[in-house]
Amino acid sequence: MSKKRGRITNPEPFLPLGSDAFFSSNKRSKQQKNHQLHQKLLPSAASSKILKEALLQQKEIQHEEDNEINFSDQNPNNNFALPQLHGLKDNRGEDDVGDFEGFPETQTQFGQHGFEDEIDEEDEKLLEAFLSKDGRLQALADTVVDRIKEKDAQLSTETKTTPKSDEYIELYKGVGKMLSKYTSGKIPKLLRHIASMECWEEVLNLTEPENWSPHAMHQATRIFASTMDVKKVERFYKLVLLPFVRRDIRNNKKLRVHHPLHPALHLALKKALYKPAAFNKGFLFPLCESRTCSKEEARIIGDILKKMSIPVLHSSVALLKLAGMEYFSKTSLFITILIEKKYALPYRVLDALVAHFMKYYDESDVMPVVWHQSLLAFAQSYKNELTKEDKTNLKTLVGRQRHNSITSDILMELNNSRNRGEKDDDLMSISRPHSLVTKTIQEDRFDIPDVPMEED
């Protein structure tokens, strides 16, 4: 059997209640806090002395106030006397406050009646602010609004000022040197900061964008197209991106025969099309208006326009603008590309395209093949949306400006189409040929003619 466990006894003797003589503890005695030290009760003798001194001081203050009131009554000719409202102090008893009936309406608290003329406008505003209940809140709100306006004005002046100090100039020139050698990785943060500045053109010129690498131009186009508004992006496309792309094609067309444009700039043009309005006004229209666009430039930019999706509205505006320009062979190429997208164009754009082609009715020179191709694409895509008069005019135009292989296709498209406003039923009734067979052919399956077979 297991041995029983012995009882644990306390070796220390029990102490009587209230005796701390032999008490010992391992815990440290805590020091009393400050508020506990000051909360000790004062003896009655000390408290009575304090009350007597307080009463004496109160009587002295009351005596001084009575003397001041008597002095003001004896000298009524004072120019200005402050109102004595000490009788309403809170240290008086509740009975004294209750006995006060207020000032009479006929009496004034100032010694002279002409005091109101001496108050300035600023003093009146301050007085109204103190007397009104919401005066403090209004004054605080006014100060907050004033400070906000001052801060906005300060920020606007800071953003409008161009960095003319040598430190800023050297800083952005250093950014330009980094961008001239940039191939991959993180882009400098100052380039993102340029996009948010009001004077971004001056700061951007400090970085010398004509010396950037194609990869840096791709990143800059991506940043500016996503952060700037349309007008600023249009300026960037026209002043920076367009000259850079044309220079790259011109310098590298012999080195890169099949693909003269750098792949990074190819991506940059795709990113630029994310702002189609800015691309049309800042890149496509200036390129066509310059009348110096080469075949390589037109082919490369045309391929990008084919692959990318352009909204119908911006495509319509581009066709309307290109149709109104003076004729240039590369313009016809861009018109053909936009027509082949087969968007639902407004009638105004279709009429402008018809007028564009009819301008060359009296042209004595033979029109190039690109012009005939654009007319064929127009007839194939929108033949059912043209009026009968437009089709007649185009037929006469094709009769004067003929091409050996394209003119016949244009006439076929114009003849086999319905006019604007007509339905498909009308077209079927007109174009359906008359059948010579009046009844169905009946065959007898039992009277089948012999079929000659080959001899074995």
C-alpha distance (Angstrom), angle and dihedral (degrees) to the residues before:
residue distance angle dihedral
M1 . . .
S2 3.75 . .
K3 3.73 118.8 .
K4 3.80 116.5 -106.7
R5 3.73 117.0 -108.4
G6 3.81 113.6 -109.2
R7 3.78 122.2 -122.0
I8 3.76 116.2 -103.2
T9 3.78 111.2 -127.0
N10 3.77 129.6 -166.4
P11 3.83 108.7 -112.5
E12 3.81 92.0 -158.2
P13 3.83 117.4 84.5
F14 3.82 118.4 -114.2
L15 3.80 113.4 -100.7
P16 3.78 124.4 -144.4
L17 3.82 118.1 -104.4
G18 3.80 115.0 -85.6
S19 3.82 95.5 19.7
D20 3.78 115.5 121.2
A21 3.79 97.1 168.6
F22 3.80 97.4 104.5
F23 3.83 98.2 25.5
S24 3.79 114.3 126.3
S25 3.80 129.2 176.1
N26 3.76 135.1 179.7
K27 3.83 91.1 -137.9
R28 3.75 117.2 94.8
S29 3.75 117.2 -115.1
K30 3.80 109.9 -110.3
Q31 3.74 119.8 -127.3
Q32 3.78 115.3 -115.9
K33 3.78 116.1 -105.9
N34 3.77 123.6 -116.8
H35 3.80 96.4 -109.4
Q36 3.82 89.0 51.3
L37 3.80 91.9 53.2
H38 3.82 93.1 52.3
Q39 3.77 95.3 48.3
K40 3.82 94.9 75.4
L41 3.80 114.6 125.7
L42 3.78 119.2 -108.2
P43 3.76 120.4 -130.7
S44 3.81 117.7 -104.2
A45 3.82 94.0 -111.8
A46 3.81 93.0 57.2
S47 3.80 93.5 46.3
S48 3.83 92.1 51.1
K49 3.81 90.9 52.0
I50 3.81 90.8 51.4
L51 3.81 92.1 51.2
K52 3.82 91.9 49.6
E53 3.81 91.7 51.7
A54 3.81 90.7 49.2
L55 3.83 92.0 52.1
L56 3.81 91.3 49.6
Q57 3.80 92.0 51.5
Q58 3.80 91.3 48.4
K59 3.82 91.3 52.3
E60 3.82 91.4 50.1
I61 3.82 91.3 51.9
Q62 3.81 91.0 49.0
H63 3.80 90.8 49.3
E64 3.83 91.7 52.6
E65 3.81 91.4 49.8
D66 3.83 91.8 51.5
N67 3.82 90.3 51.2
E68 3.82 91.2 52.2
I69 3.83 91.6 51.2
N70 3.83 91.6 50.2
F71 3.80 90.4 48.8
S72 3.79 92.4 53.3
D73 3.85 91.2 49.3
Q74 3.82 91.6 52.0
N75 3.85 92.5 50.8
P76 3.84 107.0 50.2
N77 3.86 93.3 157.0
N78 3.78 94.9 73.4
N79 3.81 113.1 128.2
F80 3.77 93.2 -136.6
A81 3.80 132.4 10.6
L82 3.77 124.1 179.9
P83 3.80 115.8 -126.5
Q84 3.77 112.9 -101.1
L85 3.76 106.1 -133.1
H86 3.80 96.4 156.6
G87 3.76 89.7 115.0
L88 3.81 87.7 73.8
K89 3.79 96.7 58.4
D90 3.75 118.0 135.8
N91 3.81 94.1 -126.3
R92 3.80 90.1 74.1
G93 3.75 122.8 90.3
E94 3.76 123.3 -90.2
D95 3.84 90.7 -110.6
D96 3.83 92.7 62.0
V97 3.79 91.7 50.3
G98 3.78 91.7 48.7
D99 3.85 92.8 51.3
F100 3.82 91.8 56.2
E101 3.81 108.9 103.5
G102 3.78 98.6 -175.5
F103 3.77 132.0 -113.9
P104 3.80 120.0 -49.3
E105 3.79 116.2 -109.8
T106 3.82 94.5 -124.9
Q107 3.81 95.9 52.3
T108 3.76 123.7 81.0
Q109 3.76 125.0 -150.2
F110 3.75 93.8 -139.7
G111 3.75 126.3 79.6
Q112 3.82 97.5 -131.2
H113 3.80 130.1 45.2
G114 3.79 93.8 -144.8
F115 3.78 93.4 67.5
E116 3.80 93.4 102.6
D117 3.80 91.6 64.2
E118 3.79 91.2 57.1
I119 3.85 94.9 58.7
D120 3.79 114.6 105.1
E121 3.81 125.2 -140.4
E122 3.78 91.4 -108.3
D123 3.81 90.5 52.9
E124 3.80 90.3 50.6
K125 3.80 91.4 51.7
L126 3.78 90.6 49.7
L127 3.80 91.3 47.1
E128 3.81 92.0 50.4
A129 3.78 90.3 47.7
F130 3.81 91.5 53.5
L131 3.80 95.6 42.5
S132 3.82 95.7 47.6
K133 3.75 118.3 80.7
D134 3.78 94.5 -133.4
G135 3.77 95.0 37.4
R136 3.75 94.5 107.0
L137 3.78 92.5 49.0
Q138 3.81 91.6 48.2
A139 3.76 92.6 48.8
L140 3.79 90.7 48.8
A141 3.82 91.8 48.6
D142 3.81 91.3 48.8
T143 3.77 92.0 51.7
V144 3.80 91.6 48.5
V145 3.82 91.8 50.1
D146 3.81 91.8 47.3
R147 3.77 91.6 50.9
I148 3.81 91.7 48.6
K149 3.81 90.6 51.3
E150 3.79 91.4 48.6
K151 3.80 90.3 49.9
D152 3.80 92.4 49.5
A153 3.78 91.4 48.4
Q154 3.78 90.3 49.5
L155 3.80 92.3 49.6
S156 3.80 92.4 47.2
T157 3.79 91.5 51.7
E158 3.79 90.4 47.8
T159 3.80 93.1 51.0
K160 3.80 94.0 45.1
T161 3.78 93.9 51.0
T162 3.76 113.4 88.8
P163 3.78 117.6 -129.7
K164 3.79 100.3 -104.7
S165 3.75 97.9 162.3
D166 3.77 118.7 107.7
E167 3.79 91.8 -120.6
Y168 3.82 93.0 59.5
I169 3.79 92.4 44.6
E170 3.78 92.8 50.9
L171 3.80 90.6 44.5
Y172 3.80 94.8 55.6
K173 3.78 92.1 40.8
G174 3.79 86.8 56.4
V175 3.80 88.8 52.1
G176 3.80 88.5 52.7
K177 3.80 91.1 53.1
M178 3.79 90.2 51.2
L179 3.81 91.5 49.9
S180 3.80 91.3 49.6
K181 3.83 88.7 62.3
Y182 3.80 98.4 34.3
T183 3.81 117.6 127.0
S184 3.81 106.7 151.2
G185 3.78 142.8 -18.7
K186 3.77 132.1 58.8
I187 3.77 118.5 -7.8
P188 3.84 117.8 -131.4
K189 3.79 112.0 -91.4
L190 3.80 91.5 -134.1
L191 3.81 88.6 68.6
R192 3.80 89.3 60.4
H193 3.79 88.9 47.0
I194 3.82 91.0 55.2
A195 3.79 90.5 60.5
S196 3.83 90.8 60.4
M197 3.82 96.7 48.3
E198 3.79 125.6 100.3
C199 3.80 92.6 -140.4
W200 3.79 93.1 47.0
E201 3.82 95.0 137.3
E202 3.81 94.1 58.5
V203 3.79 92.2 45.1
L204 3.81 92.1 45.8
N205 3.80 90.8 53.6
L206 3.80 88.8 57.6
T207 3.81 89.1 63.3
E208 3.86 91.4 54.8
P209 3.84 98.0 -131.4
E210 3.81 92.2 -166.4
N211 3.82 87.6 71.7
W212 3.80 96.4 49.6
S213 3.76 122.0 117.2
P214 3.85 118.4 -109.2
H215 3.81 89.5 -111.1
A216 3.81 90.9 54.5
M217 3.81 90.3 49.6
H218 3.80 89.4 52.5
Q219 3.81 91.8 52.5
A220 3.81 92.6 44.6
T221 3.82 91.3 50.7
R222 3.78 90.6 49.8
I223 3.82 92.6 49.9
F224 3.80 96.9 43.9
A225 3.81 94.1 44.4
S226 3.80 91.1 53.6
T227 3.82 100.2 41.7
M228 3.82 107.8 30.5
D229 3.77 128.2 73.5
V230 3.81 122.6 -111.4
K231 3.81 97.4 -93.4
K232 3.79 94.7 50.7
V233 3.81 92.5 45.3
E234 3.80 89.5 49.7
R235 3.80 89.5 55.7
F236 3.80 91.0 48.4
Y237 3.82 92.2 50.9
K238 3.78 93.0 47.7
L239 3.81 99.5 43.1
V240 3.80 102.5 32.4
L241 3.81 115.9 13.5
L242 3.83 100.4 42.7
P243 3.84 96.6 50.6
F244 3.81 90.6 43.2
V245 3.83 93.7 52.7
R246 3.79 94.3 45.4
R247 3.81 91.5 48.1
D248 3.80 91.6 50.9
I249 3.82 92.6 50.6
R250 3.79 92.2 46.7
N251 3.80 94.8 48.8
N252 3.81 98.0 42.7
K253 3.81 104.4 36.5
K254 3.80 90.2 102.7
L255 3.80 95.2 44.2
R256 3.81 94.8 45.6
V257 3.78 103.4 34.8
H258 3.80 99.5 171.3
H259 3.81 96.9 33.6
P260 3.83 109.5 26.5
L261 3.80 93.3 172.1
H262 3.80 120.5 79.9
P263 3.84 112.4 -112.2
A264 3.81 91.3 -124.2
L265 3.81 90.5 55.4
H266 3.79 89.1 47.6
L267 3.81 87.5 58.3
A268 3.80 90.0 44.6
L269 3.82 91.2 57.9
K270 3.79 90.1 49.6
K271 3.80 89.6 52.0
A272 3.79 89.4 47.4
L273 3.81 90.3 59.3
Y274 3.81 89.5 64.9
K275 3.82 83.9 82.1
P276 3.84 97.9 46.7
A277 3.80 95.8 173.5
A278 3.80 91.5 53.4
F279 3.82 90.7 44.0
N280 3.80 92.1 53.9
K281 3.80 95.6 46.3
G282 3.79 98.0 36.1
F283 3.81 103.6 35.2
L284 3.82 117.1 11.9
F285 3.81 100.9 40.2
P286 3.84 96.1 44.7
L287 3.81 89.3 47.9
C288 3.82 92.1 54.3
E289 3.80 94.7 40.3
S290 3.80 91.5 53.9
R291 3.86 89.5 63.7
T292 3.80 88.7 -151.2
C293 3.81 98.5 98.0
S294 3.80 111.0 135.5
K295 3.79 127.5 -142.9
E296 3.80 92.3 -105.9
E297 3.79 92.3 51.6
A298 3.81 92.9 48.0
R299 3.81 92.3 46.7
I300 3.82 94.8 48.4
I301 3.80 95.9 45.0
G302 3.80 90.5 42.4
D303 3.81 91.1 54.9
I304 3.80 89.9 52.6
L305 3.82 90.7 49.8
K306 3.81 89.7 51.5
K307 3.80 94.3 51.9
M308 3.78 97.8 42.5
S309 3.78 125.1 72.2
I310 3.80 114.8 -123.2
P311 3.83 121.4 -166.6
V312 3.79 116.0 -106.4
L313 3.79 94.3 -118.5
H314 3.80 94.5 52.7
S315 3.80 91.7 42.9
S316 3.81 89.7 52.8
V317 3.79 91.7 49.9
A318 3.80 90.6 49.2
L319 3.82 92.3 51.5
L320 3.80 91.4 46.7
K321 3.79 91.5 51.3
L322 3.81 96.0 43.8
A323 3.81 91.8 47.8
G324 3.80 90.4 55.9
M325 3.81 94.9 50.9
E326 3.76 125.3 96.8
Y327 3.78 110.4 -88.1
F328 3.77 118.0 -85.9
S329 3.78 124.6 163.5
K330 3.83 93.6 -126.6
T331 3.79 89.6 52.4
S332 3.81 89.4 60.9
L333 3.80 88.9 54.0
F334 3.81 92.3 55.7
I335 3.82 90.5 45.2
T336 3.81 89.9 53.2
I337 3.81 92.2 50.5
L338 3.80 93.2 50.3
I339 3.82 92.5 45.4
E340 3.80 92.4 51.7
K341 3.79 89.8 60.4
K342 3.84 84.6 74.1
Y343 3.78 96.5 -145.2
A344 3.80 120.2 173.1
L345 3.80 95.5 -100.7
P346 3.81 123.6 -166.6
Y347 3.80 118.1 -104.7
R348 3.79 89.5 -113.2
V349 3.80 90.5 63.1
L350 3.81 92.1 46.1
D351 3.80 91.1 51.4
A352 3.81 89.7 48.7
L353 3.81 90.4 52.7
V354 3.81 91.3 49.9
A355 3.81 89.2 51.0
H356 3.81 89.1 47.9
F357 3.80 91.8 57.8
M358 3.81 94.6 40.4
K359 3.82 90.8 57.4
Y360 3.80 88.0 79.0
Y361 3.79 96.2 53.1
D362 3.80 92.1 106.2
E363 3.80 94.2 37.4
S364 3.76 109.9 129.4
D365 3.78 95.5 -163.1
V366 3.77 120.6 79.8
M367 3.78 111.2 -103.1
P368 3.81 117.2 -123.0
V369 3.78 124.4 -104.9
V370 3.82 92.2 -104.8
W371 3.79 89.7 62.8
H372 3.81 92.4 51.9
Q373 3.80 90.5 47.4
S374 3.79 91.4 53.0
L375 3.83 90.4 49.9
L376 3.81 90.8 49.7
A377 3.81 91.4 49.9
F378 3.80 89.6 49.6
A379 3.81 92.4 50.8
Q380 3.81 92.9 47.2
S381 3.81 95.3 48.7
Y382 3.82 103.4 37.9
K383 3.81 105.8 21.8
N384 3.82 91.6 120.0
E385 3.82 92.7 51.2
L386 3.81 96.7 56.8
T387 3.77 125.0 96.9
K388 3.77 122.6 -119.3
E389 3.80 90.5 -109.3
D390 3.81 91.8 52.8
K391 3.79 91.4 51.5
T392 3.79 91.5 50.0
N393 3.79 91.4 51.1
L394 3.80 92.2 48.1
K395 3.80 91.3 50.5
T396 3.78 91.2 53.7
L397 3.81 89.4 46.3
V398 3.79 91.6 53.1
G399 3.80 89.0 49.2
R400 3.81 89.8 60.0
Q401 3.81 97.6 37.0
R402 3.77 103.3 45.2
H403 3.78 132.7 177.1
N404 3.77 123.5 -169.3
S405 3.82 98.9 -127.9
I406 3.82 105.0 16.7
T407 3.81 104.0 47.1
S408 3.80 94.7 65.8
D409 3.81 91.2 52.7
I410 3.80 91.2 50.6
L411 3.81 92.1 51.8
M412 3.81 91.7 47.8
E413 3.81 91.3 53.1
L414 3.80 93.0 48.3
N415 3.81 94.6 47.1
N416 3.82 96.9 46.9
S417 3.79 97.3 54.1
R418 3.77 140.0 84.3
N419 3.76 124.8 -115.6
R420 3.77 126.7 -108.9
G421 3.79 111.4 -73.4
E422 3.79 96.3 18.7
K423 3.80 123.5 119.5
D424 3.78 129.9 -129.5
D425 3.83 92.2 -107.7
D426 3.78 91.1 61.8
L427 3.78 90.0 49.5
M428 3.81 92.6 50.9
S429 3.81 92.5 49.5
I430 3.76 90.8 51.5
S431 3.80 100.0 41.8
R432 3.85 98.2 38.3
P433 3.85 109.2 109.5
H434 3.82 120.0 -130.9
S435 3.80 113.2 -106.8
L436 3.80 119.1 -133.8
V437 3.82 93.2 -155.2
T438 3.80 109.6 86.5
K439 3.82 98.5 -177.7
T440 3.76 136.6 28.2
I441 3.77 120.1 -93.8
Q442 3.79 113.9 -110.8
E443 3.78 120.3 -154.2
D444 3.84 129.5 -162.9
R445 3.73 110.7 -137.9
F446 3.78 91.2 -160.0
D447 3.79 93.0 54.0
I448 3.78 100.3 57.0
P449 3.81 115.5 153.1
D450 3.76 119.6 -117.1
V451 3.74 117.0 -91.5
P452 3.81 114.2 -141.7
M453 3.79 112.3 -123.8
E454 3.75 127.9 -157.2
E455 3.75 116.3 -102.6
D456 3.75 117.3 -110.6
